[in-house]
């Protein structure tokens, strides 16, 4: 109950706004809880008096994706803008950030000045799926301040789900959202988005270019045409000698962190 009260208080605090606002809504747990709390408390606020009680939600999805369908953005060229703004050539970061960048640009064009979202919950409550591979609770505790409840099938973010599991005044549909397993970003927006990125990269990087990658990019050498393309764009924007050193390298899974690789190897041994 204490967690739920703190969560609601945090959302309500963001409703004290004098500018048009909305909510980023993916249809999964975190953003759905934020939206549900906002709707429940919006009436009577200064924001409601100024802008009405209708909560404007924004979401991104592609045909066939499990997320709610939304206006589709397929401007692959925005990838270069994303590389410039995020200052990275990391494949996972660019894949995840570009659709959000496109959506944010659209939201801005509509005159919306502020959005609230569920960002940060995965880090606080052990939401990433690789947390399931933690070898012991000490390792998991070091990775996040919350731990997974093993008696509920090791579902992620159990403590947050339980806090809003209210039978009398439910915040969310229990089966379809509240206890729905987390999906990776690519699962949510659809794999066709990533296929489009790969195709765009392939049209700009030849087989010969990729075969010579170790000579052109000896540090963090790209191993795919997609990675090669991002690296070309990055170095065009940031030609300084030490710019490439600011981006972590090496193999990655899940959230592109070394701990995920370590735990993955540990589980394969078992």
QUIMO-V490083 format. One record per run of one state. SS is the DSSP state (~ for helix, > for strand, _ for the rest). FROM is the first residue (numbers start at 1). TO is the last residue. Records with the same first field share a line. If there is no record, write none. Layout:
SS->FROM-TO, FROM-TO
This chain:
_->1-1, 15-20, 25-28, 43-45, 52-56, 59-77, 87-90, 110-113, 117-120, 126-128, 134-136, 144-149, 153-157, 164-173, 179-184, 190-190, 203-206, 212-212, 217-224, 238-242, 247-257, 270-270
~->2-14, 29-42, 46-51, 78-86, 91-109, 121-125, 129-133, 137-143, 150-152, 158-163, 174-178, 185-189, 191-202, 207-211, 213-216, 225-237, 243-246, 258-269
>->21-24, 57-58, 114-116
